[in-house]
Amino acid sequence: MTERYDQPSDLIDHCLRPLSLDHESAAFEEACLRLSYVLESYQRRLTEAGQPVEVDFARTAETV
């Protein structure tokens, strides 16, 4: 079953989970802020261009 990520924070958490980072650390917070900015900017640009903003992560290779 494919998980659906509707919010950037959900996708960021999914991507950072294998790293087992301390969620209270400054590094984790900074990574989340930066990734959130990237995802929201990308989503805004695609929406403005009239393109769909959906990616199927079920095909993402397992790296861990």
C-alpha positions as CSV (number, residue, x, y, z in Angstrom):
1,M,0.0,0.0,0.0
2,T,1.3,3.4,-1.0
3,E,1.5,6.1,1.7
4,R,0.2,9.5,0.8
5,Y,2.0,12.6,2.0
6,D,-0.3,15.6,1.8
7,Q,1.9,17.9,3.9
8,P,5.6,18.7,3.4
9,S,6.3,17.9,7.0
10,D,5.0,14.3,6.5
11,L,7.3,13.8,3.5
12,I,10.2,15.3,5.4
13,D,9.7,13.0,8.3
14,H,9.5,10.0,6.0
15,C,12.8,11.0,4.3
16,L,14.7,11.7,7.5
17,R,13.3,8.7,9.5
18,P,16.1,6.2,8.4
19,L,18.7,8.6,9.7
20,S,17.4,8.2,13.3
21,L,18.1,11.9,14.1
22,D,17.2,13.4,17.4
23,H,14.0,15.4,16.7
24,E,15.0,17.9,19.4
25,S,18.4,18.7,17.9
26,A,19.2,22.0,16.1
27,A,20.4,20.1,13.1
28,F,17.1,18.2,12.7
29,E,15.2,21.5,13.0
30,E,17.4,23.2,10.4
31,A,17.1,20.3,8.0
32,C,13.3,20.4,8.3
33,L,13.2,24.1,7.7
34,R,15.4,23.9,4.6
35,L,13.5,20.9,3.2
36,S,10.2,22.5,3.9
37,Y,11.2,25.6,2.0
38,V,12.4,23.5,-1.0
39,L,9.2,21.4,-1.1
40,E,6.8,24.4,-0.7
41,S,8.7,26.4,-3.3
42,Y,8.7,23.5,-5.8
43,Q,5.0,22.9,-5.1
44,R,4.1,26.6,-5.6
45,R,6.0,26.8,-8.9
46,L,4.3,23.6,-10.3
47,T,0.9,24.9,-9.2
48,E,1.5,28.2,-10.9
49,A,2.6,26.4,-14.1
50,G,-0.6,24.3,-14.0
51,Q,1.3,21.0,-13.4
52,P,0.2,18.3,-11.1
53,V,2.0,18.1,-7.8
54,E,2.0,14.4,-7.0
55,V,4.9,11.9,-6.8
56,D,4.5,8.2,-6.3
57,F,7.2,7.3,-3.7
58,A,6.3,3.6,-3.9
59,R,9.0,3.3,-6.6
60,T,11.6,4.8,-4.5
61,A,14.5,2.4,-4.0
62,E,15.3,1.2,-0.5
63,T,18.7,2.6,0.5
64,V,18.7,1.5,4.1
